[in-house]
Amino acid sequence: MAKVAKFLSFLLLPILILVAAAPTPRSVPNAAYPHSMAALGDSMTQAYACCLHGDDPARSWSTGDGPSDGVTSHYERLLQLTPGIRGKNFNNAVSGAKVADLPRQAAAAAEQGAAYVTVLVGANDLCTPSLDSMTPVEDFRASVTRALATLDQMRPRPQVFVSSIPDMYQLWNVLRLDQAAQSAWSAGRICQSMLAASNSEDMRRQVVQRELAFNEVLADTCARYESCRTDGGAVFAHGFSSGEVSVLDYFHPSLQGQATLADLTWPAAWQRN
């Protein structure tokens, strides 16, 4: 019997050594998640016209906290991971804002001590009355640079997420035969640089090229900072459907669109593997 026990212990020894040497899976402590957050941008982040005429920030893809609305925002996902963030979801986005307002919004986030900041901006710099009035690329770059530099000067530095701009050409393409959309775009003079019925394909392609340049600026500027992440172009690449566009103005994300924005951006922004 002693020989059998000795033999079994000899067989088990390598297994015990391997188990002892194997790394112990580590869970991310609550302290690793942000205790507060702020959103920067425009009406898309204010959830304008998603469900009513005007801002509806409770349904925002970023900081929204509306109950049972189908939008699981970044804030709500973080709240599940760290209760300490409760009530510290600042939405500094402004409906109608262009990138020139981003540095001011970043300064507000710094004053709030935000530990996590989301950025979605640029649609209003593309959607102008005419091609000539779109924001120049270098002006866009200067404002993004100033805003991200302001956030990087915070101590401790916040985790920053920068989204790409949704594809404006896709918006036109998916609704171009919808008479209600055409009427809304014309009556409201919405994004005429892209959506005007009289625009040629070449004119629309000029908007596409400017948007590609803006998205490149956002990605390149973010890449300069270790604490900044982008969506890798996921929002721009998403082929959203008509159901993801609000029927109030046929331009802004609907409630479903807000939910999609949250789902598209969360994995790149804060998800832990």
C-alpha positions in Angstrom: 0.0 0.0 0.0 2.8 2.4 0.8 4.4 1.7 -2.6 1.0 2.5 -4.3 0.7 5.8 -2.4 4.3 6.7 -3.3 3.6 5.9 -6.9 0.4 8.0 -7.0 2.2 11.0 -5.4 4.9 10.7 -8.0 2.2 10.9 -10.8 0.4 13.8 -9.2 3.5 15.9 -8.5 3.8 17.4 -12.0 0.1 18.2 -12.1 0.3 20.0 -8.8 3.3 21.9 -10.0 1.4 23.0 -13.2 -1.6 24.1 -11.2 0.5 26.1 -8.8 2.3 27.7 -11.7 -0.8 28.6 -13.7 -1.8 32.3 -13.4 -4.8 33.0 -11.3 -7.6 34.8 -13.2 -7.8 38.4 -12.0 -11.1 40.4 -11.8 -11.0 44.1 -12.4 -11.5 45.9 -9.1 -14.2 48.5 -8.9 -11.5 51.1 -8.3 -10.3 50.6 -11.8 -13.5 51.9 -13.2 -14.3 55.7 -13.3 -16.1 57.4 -10.5 -17.5 60.0 -12.8 -18.0 60.7 -16.5 -18.7 63.6 -18.9 -20.0 63.6 -22.5 -18.8 66.1 -25.1 -20.4 66.8 -28.4 -23.6 67.9 -30.0 -27.3 67.0 -30.4 -26.5 63.3 -31.0 -25.2 63.0 -27.5 -28.1 65.2 -26.1 -30.4 62.6 -27.7 -32.2 65.5 -29.6 -35.3 64.4 -31.4 -34.9 60.8 -30.5 -38.3 60.7 -28.9 -39.5 64.2 -28.5 -38.9 67.6 -30.1 -35.8 68.9 -28.2 -33.1 67.5 -26.1 -33.7 64.2 -24.2 -30.4 63.5 -22.4 -31.9 60.8 -20.2 -31.8 58.7 -23.4 -28.3 59.6 -24.5 -26.0 56.7 -25.7 -23.3 58.1 -23.4 -24.6 59.5 -20.1 -28.3 58.5 -20.3 -30.0 57.2 -17.2 -33.6 56.8 -18.4 -35.2 53.6 -17.0 -36.5 50.9 -19.3 -35.9 52.9 -22.5 -34.0 50.2 -24.3 -30.8 52.3 -24.3 -28.1 50.8 -22.1 -25.8 53.9 -22.0 -22.1 53.9 -21.1 -23.1 55.4 -17.8 -25.6 52.6 -17.1 -23.1 49.9 -18.0 -20.5 51.5 -15.7 -23.0 51.8 -12.9 -23.4 48.1 -13.0 -19.6 47.7 -12.5 -19.0 50.5 -10.0 -21.9 52.0 -7.9 -19.6 54.9 -7.0 -20.4 56.6 -10.4 -24.1 57.0 -9.5 -25.3 60.6 -10.2 -22.0 61.7 -11.6 -22.9 61.6 -15.3 -22.4 65.1 -16.7 -23.7 65.8 -20.3 -21.8 68.8 -21.6 -22.8 68.3 -25.2 -24.8 71.1 -26.8 -27.3 70.7 -29.6 -26.1 72.6 -32.6 -22.5 72.7 -31.4 -19.6 72.5 -33.8 -16.1 71.3 -33.1 -15.1 74.9 -32.2 -17.1 74.4 -28.9 -15.2 71.3 -28.0 -12.4 73.0 -26.0 -14.9 74.8 -23.8 -16.8 71.5 -23.2 -13.5 69.8 -22.3 -12.7 72.6 -19.8 -16.1 72.0 -18.2 -15.3 68.3 -17.9 -12.0 69.1 -16.3 -13.8 71.4 -13.7 -16.2 68.5 -13.0 -13.3 66.2 -12.4 -14.6 63.6 -14.9 -12.7 60.3 -14.8 -14.1 59.2 -18.1 -15.0 61.4 -21.1 -16.8 60.5 -24.3 -16.5 62.6 -27.5 -18.8 62.5 -30.5 -18.6 65.7 -32.6 -18.4 66.8 -36.2 -21.8 66.3 -37.8 -22.6 70.0 -37.6 -19.2 70.8 -39.2 -20.3 68.7 -42.2 -24.0 69.5 -42.2 -24.0 73.1 -43.3 -26.1 75.2 -45.7 -23.6 74.7 -48.5 -20.3 72.9 -49.3 -18.4 76.2 -48.9 -19.5 76.6 -45.3 -18.2 73.2 -44.0 -15.5 73.6 -41.4 -12.0 73.5 -42.9 -10.0 70.4 -41.9 -7.2 72.4 -40.2 -9.7 74.3 -38.1 -11.3 71.0 -37.1 -7.8 69.6 -36.2 -7.0 72.7 -34.1 -10.1 72.4 -32.0 -9.8 68.7 -31.4 -6.2 69.1 -30.5 -7.0 71.8 -27.9 -9.8 69.8 -26.4 -7.8 66.6 -26.0 -4.8 68.5 -24.7 -7.1 70.0 -22.0 -8.2 66.6 -20.9 -4.7 65.2 -20.9 -3.6 68.0 -18.5 -6.1 66.8 -15.9 -4.7 64.9 -12.9 -5.4 62.1 -12.7 -5.9 61.8 -16.5 -9.3 60.7 -17.5 -10.0 57.8 -19.8 -11.1 59.4 -23.1 -13.2 57.8 -25.8 -13.5 59.4 -29.3 -16.2 58.2 -31.6 -16.1 58.4 -35.4 -18.8 60.5 -37.0 -21.8 58.6 -38.5 -21.8 58.3 -42.2 -23.8 61.2 -43.6 -23.9 59.7 -47.1 -25.5 56.6 -45.6 -28.2 58.7 -44.1 -29.0 60.2 -47.5 -28.8 56.8 -49.2 -31.1 55.0 -46.9 -33.8 57.6 -46.9 -33.4 59.3 -50.3 -36.6 57.7 -51.7 -38.7 58.4 -48.5 -41.0 61.3 -49.3 -41.5 62.2 -45.6 -37.7 62.4 -45.1 -37.3 64.5 -48.3 -40.0 66.9 -47.0 -38.5 67.2 -43.6 -35.0 67.8 -45.0 -36.3 70.5 -47.3 -38.7 72.2 -44.9 -36.1 72.3 -42.0 -33.1 73.1 -44.3 -31.4 70.1 -42.7 -27.9 69.3 -43.6 -28.2 70.8 -47.1 -24.6 70.2 -47.9 -25.5 66.5 -48.1 -29.3 66.2 -48.2 -30.5 68.9 -50.5 -32.5 67.3 -53.3 -30.7 69.5 -55.9 -27.2 68.2 -54.9 -25.2 66.3 -57.5 -23.4 63.0 -56.7 -20.1 64.9 -56.9 -21.3 67.4 -54.3 -22.3 64.6 -51.9 -18.9 63.0 -52.5 -17.2 66.2 -51.4 -19.0 65.9 -48.1 -17.9 62.3 -47.8 -14.2 63.3 -48.4 -14.5 66.0 -45.7 -16.0 63.5 -43.3 -13.2 61.0 -44.0 -10.7 63.7 -43.2 -12.5 64.7 -40.0 -12.6 61.0 -38.8 -8.9 60.7 -39.6 -8.2 63.8 -37.5 -10.1 62.4 -34.6 -8.3 59.1 -34.8 -4.8 60.6 -35.3 -5.2 63.1 -32.5 -6.5 60.6 -30.1 -3.6 58.2 -30.9 -1.2 60.8 -29.4 -2.5 60.1 -25.9 -2.1 56.8 -24.0 -5.4 57.4 -22.2 -7.4 57.9 -25.4 -9.3 55.3 -27.4 -11.3 55.4 -30.6 -14.0 53.1 -32.0 -11.7 52.2 -34.9 -14.3 53.7 -37.3 -17.1 51.5 -36.1 -19.8 54.2 -36.0 -18.9 55.5 -39.4 -18.8 52.0 -40.9 -22.2 51.0 -39.4 -24.8 50.6 -42.1 -27.7 52.0 -40.0 -31.3 51.4 -41.1 -34.2 53.7 -41.4 -35.4 52.5 -38.0 -32.4 53.9 -36.4 -33.3 57.4 -37.6 -35.8 59.6 -35.8 -39.1 60.2 -37.7 -39.3 63.6 -36.0 -36.7 65.1 -38.3 -35.2 62.2 -40.3 -31.7 63.2 -39.2 -31.0 62.4 -35.6 -30.7 58.9 -34.1 -34.0 57.5 -33.0 -34.3 55.7 -29.6 -33.2 52.5 -31.5 -30.3 54.6 -33.0 -29.2 55.7 -29.5 -29.2 52.1 -28.4 -27.1 51.2 -31.4 -24.6 54.0 -30.7 -24.1 52.7 -27.2 -23.7 49.1 -28.4 -21.2 50.0 -31.1 -19.0 52.2 -28.9 -19.0 50.4 -25.6 -16.6 47.6 -26.6 -14.0 50.0 -27.8 -14.5 52.5 -25.0 -14.3 50.7 -21.7 -15.0 47.0 -22.0 -12.6 44.8 -20.0 -11.4 41.5 -21.4 
